Amino acid sequence: MTGPDDALPDALAFLREHAPWLGEPALGVVVVGSQALAIACRDAGIDGPNPVDLDLAWALDHEAGTALLQQHGVFVPTTTGNVERGTLALKLGGRRVEVTTFRSGDPDAAPAERLLADLGERDMTIGALAVELTDGRVHDPFHGLEHWRERRVAPVGDPAQRVREHAIRWLRYFRKAHELGFVIDNQIRHLRKKLDPQLLTTLPREAVALELRAIVTRCASPGRCLLELHEAGVLEVLSPELARQFDGRPAGPQRWHPEVSQALHMILALEWAVANTRHLEERDRSATLFAVLCHDLGKGDTEPREFPHHRGHEHGGVPHVDVLATRWPGLMDQRTATLCKHVAALHLEVRHFDELRHGTLASLYDDYFRAKDYPLEPFALAVAADSAGRLGCEADGPRIKERVLRDLSMLRDAGGSVDAKALRERFADDLQAFRKALHEARARAIAAARSES
């Protein structure tokens, strides 16, 4: 049995079974979006997407549409933003379906004319297809199926006009291409010749955050997508901190960074992290990816005269994480931001765990790893990605990850074995003495654990 989170093998059959009344020709109901593309690909005998969402468009306005959905008992309340866009929600066969009034054209024109106008205002050709519910006819006026075959993200008409209508499309073009593994049409690459990237600063910050988050969490190579945004003149406007990771600066001395380029280091580290976090729950996976993205932000502060070295970049990157998270609300939650700062500060130090003194380790436990629910595996994976993101060093990743995880697990077990409550009672009137005694007790516990390992 098909569930609400499964791909639909046949969207038209599903609609005809659960809502035959939608087939009334006067409604002009069409399947749009990725479901329309999937149907067109199936009809053409080529591999297409396997979408879960089902989106429709029709000729009814909000008031008439609401009345019809309520009449059939399928109306579902939706967000204010959706309503403002002319979108209604309905429940069919256990699935949520959205239907939107045709976006453009004369409201009194025939549905076919309004449909063509609607498709003409969509952002990319592979999303500008529609399939009539009544007879399954495919409308593809901008050759989206051809571009799907070519694996190319191309704009509908003039991309500058599309971006002027909705500036978020500038980011979406790049994100969608990298999410699908497609090439980007040259018209999109050269948008800066027609538009000022500062246009993106007029967008709601939450909308930009969602696109940036999607780049990091959905793309096979987030670093390559960010590099292309940098080359397009966009990334500097969104985040100078991230842009400096892709501006041509060296990653470090060549004996430690044979890939030489900081941009290539970021690309390789993120690609390794994407490939090695698929087993994690989504919250931990995204936290790991962001920690890798932010681990070298401090290198952006290095003066060129100091290249190829980036002395002190570890702790220097911590404030940049706060700036990035504050600038784009919703980009990362507090737990993720904390992990990013910890990885930035410690990604080199923890790789020399065996060389650190017992007292230093006790301080690390107290300052960073004391929380019972600390995300140890995401931390270890992010540190490992820094090692694996060096040319020819990909195989080092799993070994580094297991070593860091082992070391920090020992540190947490040893540090947590000290009875802090008993010490607090013993030094009830002397907080400074209590803290000193606690630190010394944890150092002794860590020393004992090390000698046993």
C-alpha positions in Angstrom: 0.0 0.0 0.0 1.3 3.4 -0.9 1.9 5.8 2.0 1.9 9.6 2.1 5.7 9.7 2.1 6.1 7.3 -0.9 6.7 8.3 -4.5 3.5 8.1 -6.6 3.9 5.6 -9.5 0.9 7.2 -11.3 -0.2 10.6 -10.2 -3.0 10.8 -12.8 -4.5 7.5 -11.7 -4.3 8.5 -8.1 -6.2 11.8 -8.7 -8.9 10.1 -10.9 -9.4 7.5 -8.2 -9.6 9.8 -5.2 -11.1 13.0 -6.8 -12.8 12.3 -10.1 -14.6 15.6 -9.8 -11.3 17.4 -10.4 -11.5 16.2 -14.0 -14.3 18.7 -14.8 -12.8 20.5 -17.9 -13.9 24.0 -16.7 -11.6 23.7 -13.7 -8.6 23.3 -16.0 -6.8 21.1 -13.4 -3.2 20.2 -14.4 -0.4 18.4 -12.6 2.6 20.6 -12.4 6.1 20.6 -10.9 8.2 17.4 -10.5 5.2 15.1 -10.9 4.5 16.6 -14.3 8.1 16.1 -15.3 8.0 12.5 -14.0 4.9 11.8 -16.2 6.5 13.4 -19.3 9.7 11.3 -18.7 7.7 8.1 -18.3 5.8 8.8 -21.5 9.1 9.4 -23.3 10.6 6.2 -22.0 13.4 7.9 -20.1 14.4 7.9 -16.4 12.8 10.8 -14.5 12.4 12.0 -10.9 10.6 10.1 -8.3 8.7 12.9 -6.5 6.7 12.5 -3.3 4.9 15.8 -3.4 1.9 16.3 -5.7 1.2 19.9 -6.9 -1.7 21.0 -9.1 -2.7 24.2 -10.8 -6.2 25.3 -11.9 -8.4 28.2 -13.1 -10.3 28.7 -9.8 -9.6 31.7 -7.6 -9.1 31.3 -3.8 -12.7 31.8 -2.9 -14.2 29.5 -5.5 -11.5 26.9 -4.9 -12.1 26.9 -1.1 -15.8 26.4 -1.6 -15.3 23.5 -4.0 -12.8 21.7 -1.7 -15.1 22.2 1.3 -18.0 20.9 -0.7 -16.1 17.6 -1.3 -14.8 17.5 2.3 -11.1 17.6 1.4 -10.2 21.1 2.4 -7.1 21.5 4.7 -6.1 24.8 6.2 -2.7 26.0 5.0 -0.2 28.8 5.8 -0.9 32.5 5.2 2.0 32.6 2.8 0.4 29.8 0.7 -2.9 31.6 0.7 -1.2 34.9 -0.5 0.3 32.9 -3.4 -3.1 31.5 -4.3 -2.4 28.1 -3.0 -4.9 25.8 -1.3 -4.4 22.4 0.4 -6.5 19.3 0.2 -6.3 15.8 1.6 -6.7 12.9 -0.9 -6.1 9.2 -0.1 -4.1 10.1 3.0 -1.9 12.6 1.0 -1.6 16.3 1.2 -2.0 17.9 -2.2 -1.5 21.6 -3.0 -3.4 23.4 -5.8 -2.5 26.9 -7.0 -4.5 29.4 -9.1 -2.8 30.0 -12.5 -0.2 32.7 -11.7 -0.7 34.9 -14.8 -2.9 35.7 -17.7 -6.4 37.1 -18.1 -8.7 35.6 -15.5 -11.4 35.5 -18.1 -9.3 33.7 -20.7 -9.6 30.0 -21.5 -7.7 27.6 -19.1 -5.3 26.6 -21.8 -4.3 30.2 -22.4 -3.9 30.8 -18.7 -1.8 27.7 -18.3 0.7 28.9 -20.9 1.0 32.2 -19.2 1.5 30.4 -15.9 4.3 28.2 -17.2 6.0 31.2 -18.8 6.6 32.7 -15.3 8.2 29.6 -13.8 11.9 29.7 -13.0 13.5 26.8 -14.9 12.4 24.8 -17.9 12.4 21.4 -16.2 9.8 22.8 -13.8 7.7 24.4 -16.5 5.8 21.3 -17.6 2.1 20.5 -17.0 -0.1 17.5 -17.6 -3.9 17.8 -18.1 -5.8 15.7 -15.7 -8.7 15.1 -18.2 -6.7 13.5 -21.0 -3.0 13.2 -19.8 -1.8 15.7 -22.5 1.7 17.0 -21.7 2.4 20.7 -22.1 6.1 21.5 -22.5 6.4 24.9 -24.2 9.9 25.6 -23.0 11.5 22.2 -23.8 12.0 21.1 -20.2 12.0 17.4 -21.2 14.8 18.0 -23.7 16.8 19.9 -21.0 16.2 17.0 -18.6 17.7 14.6 -21.1 20.7 17.0 -21.5 21.0 17.2 -17.7 20.9 21.0 -17.9 19.2 23.6 -15.7 18.0 26.3 -18.0 15.8 29.4 -17.3 12.3 30.0 -18.7 13.0 33.0 -20.9 15.3 35.7 -19.6 16.8 34.6 -16.3 17.3 38.2 -15.3 13.6 38.8 -15.6 12.9 35.6 -13.6 15.2 36.7 -10.8 13.7 40.2 -10.8 10.4 38.6 -10.1 11.8 36.4 -7.3 15.4 37.0 -6.4 15.7 33.7 -4.5 15.8 32.1 -7.9 19.4 33.2 -8.4 20.4 30.8 -5.6 17.8 28.2 -6.6 19.2 27.8 -10.1 22.6 26.8 -8.7 21.3 24.7 -5.9 19.0 22.7 -8.1 21.7 22.1 -10.7 24.1 20.7 -8.0 21.3 18.8 -6.3 20.5 17.0 -9.6 24.1 16.8 -10.8 23.2 18.9 -13.9 25.2 21.7 -15.7 24.0 25.3 -15.4 23.0 27.2 -18.5 25.5 29.9 -19.4 22.7 32.6 -19.2 22.5 31.8 -15.5 26.2 31.9 -15.0 26.4 35.4 -16.5 23.5 36.9 -14.6 25.9 39.4 -12.9 26.3 41.2 -16.2 22.6 42.2 -15.9 21.9 42.2 -12.2 23.6 43.4 -9.0 24.0 40.5 -6.5 23.0 43.0 -3.8 19.5 42.2 -5.0 19.7 39.2 -2.7 19.9 41.4 0.4 16.3 42.4 -0.2 15.1 38.9 0.4 13.7 37.6 3.7 16.7 36.3 5.6 14.9 33.1 6.4 14.4 32.4 2.7 18.1 32.8 2.0 18.9 30.6 5.0 16.7 27.8 3.6 18.5 27.9 0.2 21.9 27.9 1.9 20.9 25.1 4.1 19.6 23.1 1.1 22.9 23.6 -0.6 24.8 22.1 2.4 22.4 19.3 3.1 21.1 18.2 -0.3 23.9 18.6 -2.8 26.4 15.8 -3.5 29.2 18.5 -3.5 28.2 21.5 -1.4 31.7 23.0 -1.9 31.5 22.9 -5.7 28.1 24.7 -5.5 29.5 27.4 -3.2 32.5 27.8 -5.5 30.3 28.4 -8.4 28.3 31.0 -6.4 31.6 32.7 -5.5 32.6 32.8 -9.2 29.2 34.2 -10.0 29.8 37.1 -7.5 27.0 35.9 -5.2 28.7 34.3 -2.3 30.5 37.5 -1.2 27.1 39.2 -0.7 25.7 36.3 1.3 28.7 35.5 3.5 32.1 37.2 3.2 33.3 34.5 5.7 32.4 31.7 3.3 33.5 33.6 0.2 37.1 33.8 1.6 37.2 30.0 1.7 36.9 30.1 -2.1 39.0 33.1 -3.0 42.2 31.3 -4.1 44.0 31.4 -0.8 46.3 28.4 0.1 45.0 25.8 2.5 48.4 25.7 4.3 51.9 24.5 3.7 52.0 21.9 0.9 53.4 19.1 3.0 50.2 19.2 5.1 47.9 20.3 2.3 49.0 18.7 -1.0 45.8 20.0 -2.6 47.3 23.5 -2.1 44.0 25.4 -2.5 41.7 26.1 0.4 38.8 25.9 -2.0 39.7 22.4 -3.0 40.3 21.5 0.6 36.7 22.6 1.4 35.3 20.8 -1.6 37.0 17.5 -0.8 36.2 17.7 3.0 32.5 18.3 2.3 32.3 15.6 -0.3 33.8 13.1 2.2 31.4 14.3 4.9 28.4 13.9 2.5 29.5 10.4 1.7 30.2 9.3 5.2 27.2 10.8 7.1 24.3 9.0 5.3 23.9 6.6 8.3 23.2 9.5 10.7 19.8 10.9 11.7 19.1 14.1 9.7 19.8 16.4 12.6 23.2 14.9 13.3 24.0 14.7 9.6 23.3 18.3 8.9 25.2 19.4 12.1 28.3 17.5 10.8 28.1 19.0 7.4 27.9 22.5 8.8 30.8 21.8 11.2 32.9 20.8 8.2 31.8 23.9 6.3 32.8 26.2 9.2 35.9 24.4 10.5 38.4 26.7 8.7 36.6 30.0 8.8 39.5 31.5 10.7 41.7 31.1 7.7 39.8 34.0 6.1 41.5 36.4 8.5 45.0 35.5 7.5 46.9 38.3 5.9 48.4 37.4 2.5 51.9 38.1 3.7 51.5 35.2 6.1 50.6 32.6 3.5 50.7 29.7 3.2 50.5 29.5 7.1 47.2 30.2 9.0 48.5 30.4 12.6 45.7 30.6 15.2 43.0 30.1 12.6 41.3 27.5 14.8 40.0 29.7 17.6 39.9 32.6 15.2 37.1 30.9 13.3 34.8 30.7 16.3 33.3 34.3 16.1 32.6 33.8 12.4 30.3 30.9 13.2 28.2 33.2 15.3 28.1 35.9 12.6 27.0 33.4 10.0 24.3 31.9 12.2 23.0 35.3 13.2 23.0 36.8 9.7 20.8 33.9 8.4 18.2 32.8 11.0 17.2 29.2 10.4 20.5 28.2 8.8 21.5 26.2 11.8 20.1 25.5 15.3 22.0 26.3 18.5 23.3 22.7 18.9 24.7 22.8 15.4 26.3 26.3 15.9 27.9 25.0 19.1 29.3 21.9 17.3 30.7 24.2 14.6 32.5 26.3 17.1 33.9 23.3 18.9 35.2 21.7 15.7 36.7 25.0 14.5 38.5 25.5 17.8 39.7 21.9 18.3 40.0 20.1 14.9 43.8 20.2 15.1 44.3 19.8 18.8 42.2 16.6 19.2 44.3 14.9 16.5 47.2 15.2 19.0 45.3 13.8 21.9 48.0 11.4 22.9 50.5 14.3 23.3 48.2 16.4 25.6 48.8 16.5 29.3 46.3 15.1 31.7 45.4 18.5 33.0 44.9 19.9 29.5 42.5 17.0 28.8 40.6 17.7 32.0 40.2 21.2 30.8 38.9 20.1 27.4 36.4 17.8 29.1 35.2 20.6 31.3 35.0 23.3 28.6 33.7 21.3 25.7 32.7 17.6 26.2 31.0 17.4 29.6 27.3 17.4 28.3 25.8 13.9 28.6 24.2 14.2 25.1 27.3 15.7 23.4 27.2 14.7 19.7 30.5 12.8 19.7 30.1 11.0 16.4 29.3 14.2 14.5 32.3 15.9 16.1 34.6 13.0 15.2 33.3 12.8 11.6 33.9 16.6 11.1 37.5 16.3 12.4 38.0 13.3 10.1 36.7 15.2 7.1 39.4 17.8 7.7 42.0 15.0 7.3 40.2 13.3 4.5 39.8 16.5 2.6 43.4 16.7 1.6 44.5 15.4 -1.8 45.3 11.7 -1.7 44.3 11.4 2.0 40.6 10.3 1.7 41.5 6.9 3.2 42.6 8.5 6.4 39.1 9.6 7.2 37.7 6.4 8.8 40.9 5.9 10.9 40.8 9.5 12.2 37.1 9.3 13.0 37.5 6.1 15.0 40.5 7.4 16.8 38.9 10.6 17.8 35.7 8.8 18.8 37.7 6.4 21.0 39.8 9.2 22.6 36.8 11.4 23.4 34.7 8.5 24.7 37.6 7.6 27.1 37.8 11.3 28.1 34.1 11.5 28.8 34.0 8.3 30.8 37.0 9.3 32.9 35.9 12.8 33.4 32.3 11.8 34.2 33.5 9.2 36.8 34.5 11.9 39.3 32.0 12.5 42.0 31.7 16.3 41.7 28.8 16.4 44.1 30.9 14.9 46.9 33.7 17.4 46.3 31.3 20.3 46.3 30.1 19.3 49.7 33.7 19.0 50.9 34.5 22.5 49.8 31.1 24.0 50.4 32.5 27.4 51.5 35.4 27.7 49.0 34.4 27.7 45.4 37.9 28.2 44.1 39.2 25.3 46.1 36.4 23.1 44.8 37.1 23.9 41.2 40.8 23.2 41.7 40.1 19.9 43.5 37.6 18.9 40.8 40.1 19.6 38.0 42.8 17.6 39.7 40.5 14.7 40.4 39.5 14.6 36.7 43.1 14.8 35.6 43.9 11.8 37.9 41.0 9.9 36.5 42.1 10.6 32.9 45.6 9.5 33.7 44.4 6.3 35.2 42.2 5.6 32.2 45.1 6.3 29.8 47.3 3.9 31.6 44.7 1.1 31.3 44.1 1.7 27.6 
